[in-house]
Amino acid sequence: MLLKGAAKQDRRHAKRLALNIKVKVSRLDKKAHHVLSAYLLEAKDMTQRGFFVRIQKPLPIGTELKIELALSNIPDPVVLESRVAWIAKRSQVGYYPGMGIAITKIKRGDNKKIKEFLKNKFRNYHQALELKKMYHQLKDMGGRLYDMEQSHAQALHFKKVIDHTIKEIDNIAHILDREVWEIKRL
């Protein structure tokens, strides 16, 4: 499948998923059919049509690349062809230094793998939102029990149990906050 003009379309129509996945980027010499150089980088966001990687010295726009993506729950890396679509400017906080990569050729099966990977990540986002909502409800309950503990004998016992539970959840709640924050900023 060949994608033309993917980079411009991505910014306008495709939802980007913030993530951290390992990406092997190989610079190609298509005429000689060999790899000129290779880098192990980390993708910071992704769509079905491309992704962004941080790199200290970005390659020139239009540079043809071979990409190997290591996606979770998929044993073999997804291999695709791409090109450098854009280079981050200093003013693009959170992106500089780095480059946007547009997918130009991908096998149908690998495209399906990427689509499923992104779909699962978004599903996890909705579950993270639900867990975060439940966490806040629990904290609200703790506050209401505090107000009630002087007037009801069992409220103090409930409050101790809720406070203990909140303390345990506080240790992992920041992970949910990060998941939700990363998706919301897309």
C-alpha positions in Angstrom: 0.0 0.0 0.0 1.5 3.4 -1.0 0.5 6.5 1.0 1.0 9.8 -0.8 1.0 13.1 1.2 0.6 11.2 4.4 2.5 13.6 6.6 0.2 16.6 5.9 -2.9 14.5 6.3 -1.7 13.0 9.6 -1.5 16.4 11.3 -5.0 17.3 10.3 -7.0 14.1 10.3 -5.3 11.3 12.3 -5.3 11.1 16.0 -1.8 10.7 17.4 -1.1 8.3 20.2 1.7 9.3 22.6 3.9 6.3 23.4 7.5 5.1 23.8 8.4 2.2 21.5 11.7 1.1 20.1 12.2 1.7 16.4 15.1 0.6 14.3 15.6 3.2 11.6 17.8 2.3 8.6 18.8 4.8 6.0 18.5 3.3 2.6 20.4 3.6 -0.7 17.6 2.4 -3.0 19.8 2.4 -6.1 22.5 0.2 -4.6 19.9 -1.8 -2.5 21.7 -1.5 0.8 21.6 0.2 4.2 23.8 3.3 4.6 23.3 3.7 8.3 21.1 2.4 11.1 19.8 3.9 14.4 17.9 2.5 17.4 15.5 5.3 18.4 12.3 5.7 20.4 9.0 6.7 18.7 7.3 9.4 20.8 3.9 9.4 19.0 2.3 7.4 16.3 -0.6 7.2 13.8 -1.4 4.6 11.2 0.4 6.8 8.7 3.5 7.8 10.5 5.3 8.6 13.8 7.7 11.0 15.5 11.2 10.0 16.7 13.7 12.0 18.7 17.1 12.3 17.1 19.9 14.7 17.8 20.8 15.2 14.2 17.7 14.6 12.0 18.1 13.3 8.5 17.2 15.5 5.6 13.5 15.7 4.5 12.8 13.1 1.9 15.4 10.6 3.1 14.2 7.1 2.4 14.1 4.8 5.4 13.4 1.2 6.4 11.7 0.9 9.7 11.4 -2.0 12.2 8.8 -1.3 14.9 8.8 -3.5 18.0 5.1 -3.4 19.1 4.0 -5.0 22.4 2.3 -8.4 22.1 3.6 -8.9 18.6 6.5 -11.3 18.4 8.1 -10.1 15.2 8.9 -6.5 14.4 6.7 -4.7 11.8 8.8 -3.8 8.8 7.9 -0.9 6.6 9.3 1.7 4.2 9.1 5.4 4.9 10.6 8.8 4.5 11.5 11.8 6.6 8.4 14.0 6.3 9.4 17.0 8.6 12.0 18.1 11.0 11.1 19.7 14.4 11.9 23.3 14.9 13.4 24.7 18.1 10.1 26.4 18.8 8.3 23.0 18.9 8.7 22.3 22.6 8.5 18.6 23.3 9.4 17.7 19.7 12.8 19.3 19.2 15.2 17.7 18.3 13.5 15.1 16.2 11.8 14.2 12.9 8.4 13.1 11.7 8.4 9.9 9.6 5.7 9.2 7.0 5.0 5.5 6.1 5.2 5.1 2.3 4.9 1.3 1.9 3.6 -1.4 4.3 2.4 -4.9 3.9 -1.3 -5.3 4.5 -0.8 -7.7 7.4 1.7 -5.3 9.1 -0.8 -2.4 8.6 -3.4 -4.5 10.4 -0.9 -5.1 13.2 -0.3 -1.4 13.6 -4.1 -0.7 13.5 -4.7 -3.3 16.2 -1.9 -2.0 18.3 -3.2 1.6 18.2 -6.8 0.4 18.8 -5.7 -1.5 22.0 -3.8 1.6 23.2 -6.9 3.7 22.8 -9.0 1.1 24.5 -6.6 1.2 27.5 -7.0 4.9 27.5 -10.8 4.6 28.1 -10.2 2.1 30.8 -7.6 4.4 32.4 -10.2 7.2 32.4 -12.7 4.9 34.2 -10.2 3.9 36.8 -9.2 7.5 37.4 -12.9 8.4 37.8 -13.3 5.6 40.4 -10.2 6.8 42.2 -11.5 10.3 42.5 -14.9 9.0 43.7 -13.0 7.0 46.4 -11.2 10.2 47.5 -14.5 12.1 47.6 -15.9 9.3 49.8 -12.9 9.7 52.2 -13.7 13.4 52.5 -17.4 12.7 53.2 -16.5 10.1 55.8 -14.2 12.7 57.5 -17.2 15.0 57.8 -19.3 12.2 59.2 -16.9 10.6 61.7 -17.9 12.8 64.6 -21.6 12.0 64.2 -21.6 8.3 63.4 -19.6 5.5 65.3 -18.9 3.4 62.2 -17.7 6.3 60.0 -14.2 6.2 61.6 -13.8 2.6 60.7 -14.9 3.2 57.1 -12.6 6.2 56.9 -9.6 4.1 58.0 -10.3 1.5 55.4 -10.8 4.1 52.6 -7.7 6.0 53.7 -5.6 2.8 53.5 -7.0 2.0 50.1 -6.4 5.5 48.8 -2.8 5.3 50.1 -2.3 2.1 48.2 -3.8 3.5 45.0 -1.8 6.7 45.3 1.3 4.6 44.6 0.0 3.8 41.1 -2.4 6.6 40.3 0.4 8.7 38.7 0.6 6.0 36.0 -3.1 6.5 35.1 -2.7 10.3 35.2 0.2 10.0 32.7 -1.8 7.7 30.3 -4.7 10.1 30.3 -2.5 13.2 30.0 -0.6 11.7 27.0 -3.8 11.0 25.1 -5.5 14.3 26.0 -2.5 16.3 24.6 -2.7 14.7 21.2 
